[in-house]
């Protein structure tokens, strides 16, 4: 008989209530149902829209186990569970922003957008794995010192982050380039060598172009650094090949909202990598950075007094 751990609340209007109940129920669930619970907590929006077969496959359980889990935590079945879950996590204005409402005034927008970004940054600060960053910094610094190539790959919004990464790294004297065209990415990845680094940036981690690039880079022996969601196919590819994953998990549904928090997280990760590589390259690079700043100042029309 399935365990009825708790009766559902009459109205579940806020996502923390439902998700907190699931989180609290985990110790009392059988091991198989615990895996389903963890899948819900990892990505509740995706869970609410996936078919039962995919949910079972991702949880490594049978289809009946998924249904039993839903009943164990107090719901009538999978359909009832998914309906309540979708109603509690799909807040905000679709395709605009997850934290705002249609009638928000400018003052409300300022507070909500900034608070949402700050909360995501603080969560990432607490969740980030320093070991993964250590591996990435060692790989990038080694490539820079060997005069190898550091190539940044991204498409769409992530392509803009790749351009920002190139802008930061080439100032350090690193042979860096960013590419967002799929055909150029394939050609460039094909020319990678063992001393090179391929840094792939993707919000969803599901772009076929970028997964193809990752596979080519691996075949060429280059070091692969992936910046993406930890549950994505691109992340799984990196982990399966013992490559470097800088997981950038966030509550923003890439199918439903414009990429805002994810873009800031990716830019912040690039800033961390740039700062770390600059420190490891040592003081020899700093006169060049100083000269760049001096030459840029000469380009300004209004000079400081």
Secondary structure, DSSP 4 states (H G I P E B T S, - for coil): ------PPPS---SHHHHHHHHHHHGGGS-HHHHHHHHHHHH-HHHHHHS-HHHHHHHHTS-HHHHHHHHHHTT-SSHHHHHHHHHHHH--SBTTTBTT--TT--HHHHHHHHHHHHHHHHHHHHHH--HHHHHHHHHHHHHHHHTT-EEEEE--THHHHHHHHHHHHHHTTT-EEEEE--HHHHHHHHHT--TT-EEEEE-SSS--HHHHHHHHHHHHTT-EEEEEE-TTSHHHHHHHHTT-EEEE---S--TTTS-SSHHHHHHHHHHHHHHHHHHHHH-GGGHHHHHHHHHHHHTT-SS---
